[in-house]
């Protein structure tokens, strides 16, 4: 049997950058903060003065930025993977900025029309190519940059940053990163893009839904109600208000992954290899 070819930096770095212990720690911290920020209204007491997330958004933003920086620094400091190949350096940070700018530029193209947002497919492919740590930072930075570009700065912004970070993180954690290529990989990414596009809208609904508290409708949030009752109203809220936007976004993401995903993924991996040396 012919022995496998030796591992070289160019072949080792064609797969995403793996997570080290420090990266896992900081990603866990920022994700825990995000889960608490999205979910605490469901556990609020009936006597609370909860009106939404407008008051806690600045605090979340203040926590999110240093944690994102910590994830990025951790990825840079853990500069050797299991093969001994050098990790990403300052050139990769520049590439991170370029991809964030590209994603921000793509967002206004759909202008939110019927949920058609072409930036999603780029985030999925970039998360796959860069890995979960860099992908999380990329998703959050892209949302921040696009908000500045489109004037979409508001109490929803830190929640959008977290949710898009999770989308890219999930893409980086998909199986088969070092062996799955071609059509099977594109099908996997298209399926993930479909699920994550709908999931993004569903999670973001948790940010806006508490504003309906006190309206006494069948889809309103009721502070202090049992969790199953609120979740049932939340499911109805998603079906009646956002699913018509989430499904077109999912369809466009899957279509772009299948049609232009191959060349773009190869380009991203080639750029990652060239950026990953000291």
N, C-alpha and C positions, 0 to 999 in steps of 0.2 A: 504494500500500500504506500502510495506517495505521501510523504510527510507534509503537513500544512505549511504554508509559507510563513516566514518569520513575521512577527508583529513589528511594524515600523510606525513612526509617528503619524505618517499620512494615513495608514489604514486604521490605526487605533482611534484617531480623532474623527473618523467618518461617522462615528456614532455620537449620541448626545453626551454632554459632560455629566458624569455621575455625581450623585449627592454624597458629600462627606458628612461626618458627624455634626460639625458646626452648622452646615447648611440645613440639615434636618432639624436641628434645634431651633434655628431662627424661623424657618418655614412653619414649624409647629406653633411657635409663639404667635406669628402674624395670623395664621389660620384660626387659632383659638380666639384671638381678639376679634376676627371677622365673624366667627360663628356667634360669639356673645353679642356683637353689635347688631347682627341681623335678628337673632332669636330672642333677645331679652324682652321685647314687647309682649311676646306670647306668655311670659311668666309674670307680667306686671299685675299688681293688685287692682281690684276694682276701684279703689279709692285714689288711684294714682292720677296725676294730671297729664297723662301721656297724650300728646297730640301728634306725634311723629318723630322723625329723626333730626329735625332742624337744630335742636339744641345739642345733641351729642355728636353731630357730624364734625365740628371743628376739633373736638377731642380725639375722635377716631383718626382724622387726618394727621393730627400731631403725633399720634402713636404709629401710624402707618409709615410715614416717611423714614424715620430712623430705622425701623425694622426692615424696610426694603433695602436701605443702604447696608444694613448688617448682613442680609442675605447675599448681596452682591460682593461685599468684602469677603465673606466666608467662601464663596465660590472662587474668588481670585486667590485667596490664601491657601486653599486646599488644591494646590496646583499640580498634583500628580494623581493619575488614576491608577487602576489596578495593574496596568501594563507598564507603568513607569514612564509613560509619555508625558511631556510637559502639558500643563493645563492652559486654560485661556488666560491671556494677559490684557494689557491696556488696548491692544488692537481689537480685542473682542468687545471691550466696552464701547469703542467707537462704532463697531458693527451693531451693537445694541442700540446706540443712538440712531443710526441710519434706519434700522428696522422700525423703531418706534416712530420716527418721522414718516416713514412710508405707510405704516398703519394709520397714523393720524391723518395723512393725506387721503387715504382711501375712505375714511369714515364719511366725509361730507358727500361722496359720490352717490351714496344711496339716499342721503338726507333723511333716513328713517322711513322712506316711502314703503308702506306695507311691510315694514320690518326688513327690507332688503339692505343688508349692511355687508359689503364685500370685504371689510377688514377682518371678519371672522376667519375666513379661510387662511389668510396670511398668518394670523395668530396661531392657528392649529398647526400649520406646517412649520412655523418658526419654533414653536414649543417642542415639536418632534425633533427638529434638527439641533437645537441648542441645549435641550435637556430641561428638566423640571425647575431647577433653581433659577437659571437665566431666563427661562420661559416665564416664570412667575413675575420676575422683575420687568420683563419686556411687556407683558400684558398690562401691568399697572401703569408703567410709564407711558404706554401708548394711549391709554384712556386719559391720563393727565394731559398729555400733549394735545390730543384731539379736543379736549374740553377747552383748552386755551385757544385753539384754532377756530372752533365753532361758537365760542361764547357759551358753552354749556357748563359753566362753573356754578355749582349750587350744592345744597346739602346732600344730593345724591352722588356727588363725584367720588368721595372715598369708598362708597359702596360699589360703584362701577369699577374702580381700580382693583378692589379686592376680588370681585367676581370674575373680571377678565384675567386677573392673575391666576385664579383657580382653573380657568379654561386652558391656559397655556401650560400650567403645571400638570394637569391631567394628560395633555398631549405628550408631554415629556416622559410621563410614567407609563405610557402604553407599552405592551410587551413587544418583543422582537426587534428592538431598536438596532441591534448589531447584526441581524441576519435576515430580517424581512425586507424585501425590496420589490419593486415593480408593482404589478396590478394588485396583488394581495395587500400590500402596504397601503395603496391608495384607497382600496375598499375599506380597510380598517380606519383610515383617517376620515373618510367620508361618513362612515357610521358614527365615529366619535364626534365629528363636526355636527351631525344631525342632533345627537343627544345633547351636546354641550350648548348648542344654539338655543334649544328649548329650555335647557336647564338654566342658562344665563337669564332668560326672561323670567323664569319662575322664581329664581333666587332674588332678582332685582324687585320683584313684586313685593317681597317682604319689606323692602325699604319704603315703598309708597303706600302699602296697604294700611298701616296704622293711621294714616291721615284721615281714613274714612271712619275712625272711631266716633261713636256717638250719632251716626246718621240714621241708625235704626232701619237699615235695609237688610235684605237676606244675604248680602255679601259684605256687610260692614264688619270691621274689627270691633270686638267687644272686650275692653280691658277687664281682666279678672275672670272671664268665662272659662270653663274647663277647656283644656287643650284640645280634646277631640272635637268639640263644638266649633272652636275657632279654626281648626284645620279644615273642617268641612266647609266652612264659609270661605276660607282662603282658596280651596280647590275650585269652588264655584266662581270666585272672583277671577282666578286665572283663566278658566274656561270662557268666561263672558267678556273679559277685557283685553287679554294679551295673547291668547292662542292664535288669533288671526294674524298677529305680527310675528310670533315665534316660529310658526310653521314655514312661512316664506323665507325667513332668515335661515332656517335649517335646510330648506331645499336649495337655496342659492349656495350655501356653504358646501354641501355635499357635491353639487354640480361642479363648482370651481375646483374642489379637491380632485375630482375624477378627470377633469379636462385639462387643467393647467398645473395640477399638483406635481406631476412627475418632473418636468423641467425645473420648476421653481425649487422643489426639494433638493434636486441635484445641485442647483446653484447655491443654495443655502449651505449645504454640506461642504461644497468646495470652498466657499468663503470661510466657513468655520475652520477647516483644515489650514488654510493660509493664515488665518488670524492667530492660530493657536501655537505660537512659539515665542520664546523670549529673545 
